[in-house]
Amino acid sequence: MKKQGVLFGAAALLLLAGCSQKVEVPKSTAKSSSTSQQVKTSKKAKKTTTSSAKKVSRKQVTQTSSSDKAVWSSAKSQALKTYMTSFSQSMNQQYVEYAPGQDGEYYGIQFPDYLEKDKVAVDDQHVTAAWSENGVGQADYQVVGIYSDYNTAPSMGAHLYLFTIHDGQPVVLITEQTQGMPDNLMHFKETANTDLKQNFTQIVGGGSAATANTTKTPSSTANYQVPSELAGTWYGYSEYSDQPDKIDVTTFKGNEQTINGRSSTLHLANERTSEDQAVLDNKSTNIDNFKISNWGLAHEFDNEGRHWLNIRGWYQNAGVGEYYGVKIRDVNGQTMPVLTQAGGAGIWPDEHFYPTKAAALSMKDTKFDDEHNQE
């Protein structure tokens, strides 16, 4: 039987009872390697005080750079860690540091070990990336810090940040990739978060990072807008529907979703209050019944070439909620957008919605071969 969407009634509380325990990521033993020193004897004798003068390879110079050439240090690493604590609070996300000796998982991939596989892309271009204690090295991107909220993020909603030095400049890379790509690479891009960029630059330069802004204006609760491609009224056929003609009606407008006449408003995680977080952490039972009935948690992400909106209950800490994504398709010889409502770990389609009732009735329970249909 298909899911009926995320309607945030009292039933959502049943999801809270047993599934709030966080997954502890196993730590793998740090890999260590020793680099043998390679010394090349000069072919031509130079005028020096010793007859055994030697030339050091360029690779060795990079690896044994003197401290005055280093751009990163343990003190700067600690400053970044302190900043990421406040950043976590400001975003209502819980970021954990990954580093050699304290590896962490991101959708089944271990970091920083993964960097050694040479399977990183930035802006869809294959690049080299390597862990660096001092920010100096021969890779395109010297990774000096890794942080992720994978352990506590909603399903398909985790973030992985690489704090890097690229061509001598600080660059913060982010990925939200959840599945393998045809090129077998993990794809990153520079973060659009100006707060992260500015403070990392400040730390690399030897300054102190500012505390991340944790103040949210009251008007922020109305600032979220659903993706433009979702806006409007959609019609879907389901044999399980109790609506006339078995036609379900879903409408997205502004930050509101209406399913068969029942409405809820959509909000971002950074609108959660400390009281909300206490409920999610099972440290409080002071639940806001209004939010249970009317608020949904919205999160957007890209997967396999489609932009998705994931909606979960405001106090939901188990289950993946519902996914909504639009794709242009050929429907009975006409080109039109089709809205897919999906669920489960595989983003399995539950129901397809069309711009008209006629299209919904004509397509009924049609499945599309390019989607992960659960058998």
Helices and strands as residue ranges (DSSP letters): G 10-16, E 39-41, E 54-56, H 58-63, G 67-69, H 74-91, E 96-98, E 104-106, E 109-111, G 113-117, E 120-122, E 125-127, E 129-131, E 141-148, E 160-166, E 169-175, E 186-190, H 194-204, G 218-222, G 228-230, E 232-237, G 244-246, E 247-253, E 256-259, E 262-267, G 269-271, H 274-280, H 289-294, E 295-303, E 306-313, E 322-331, E 334-343, E 348-354, H 357-363
